[in-house]
Amino acid sequence: MKVLKFGGTSVGSAQRMKEVAKLICDGNRKIVVLSAMSGTTNALVEISDYLYKKNPDGANEIINQLARKYEKHVDELYATAEYKQKAGELIKSHFDYIRSFTKDLFTLFEEKVILAQGELISTGMMNLYLNECGVASVLLPALDYMRTDKNAEPDPVYIKEKLAKLLEANAGSDLFITQGYICRNAYGEIDNLQRGGAATTALRSSARLSRRRRYRFGRISTGCTTTTRGMWKILRRCGTCFSRKRRSWLISAPKYCILRVSCPLS
């Protein structure tokens, strides 16, 4: 089982999503961790800022701009009317949900919910595209297995137990799509792992697969979103023992793959 992580630039357009789909459809069993499409999280942060300032008109303007952007992606990504309709309904449901926060009290809890929508949309779109291409991928909701403890650190016992059950329930499937960055906290509320959180998701997912692990980091030619120092912080945060002497850097799928985690280590 491999765990592949693709950042926002990797899925930043319909064409790049198609290229990522080609990379992951090689017949090997794997979990694919996706970030939100490039620019989405920043737009969602801007929407949240407007809502904190009690400016729903400003928030709605950004929401409408982002929705139109996704409508264009849907038109470019899917070939059939059936899947364009399914993806359109997916996009509409998420943006209607975001708009619902412009009419009520806005707190940190609502902000975390809004920020989670980017990853939920990108993974939903990718899963639909793979299905349209005849690939039997399975959507693994990160909110069903990714959780932090009361210290806001990943809860390895919970993650391992929940992820194992989800994989067991889909034992006949080879390709799993899941969200990076988003999680639930110790109280069951929607939360996130901060910047670089998608890499944390990939590493914690791989921890469930094997005790002996090899971590390989591929840099994006257009600029890596997580620095080398940041990666080591993530490894320590995940409780991972990894010899610096054995670390290996490689350029794997330039422009697309940020992080590849291969398990088990033979």
Buried (B, 14 or more C-beta within 10 A) or exposed (E): BBBBBBBBBBBBBBEBBBBBBEBBBEEEEBBBBBBBBBBBBEBBBBBBBBBBEEEBEBBBBBBEEBBEBBBEBBEEBBEEEEBBEBBBEBBEEBBEEBBEBBEEEBEEEBBBBBBBBBBBBBBBBBBBBBBBBEBEBBBBBBBEBBBBEEEEBBBBEBBBEBBEEBBEEBEEEBBBBBBBBBBBBBEEEBBBBEEBBBBBBBBBBBBBBBEEBBBBBBBBEEEBBBEEEBBBBBBEBBEBEBEEEEBEEEEBBEEBBBBBBBBEEE
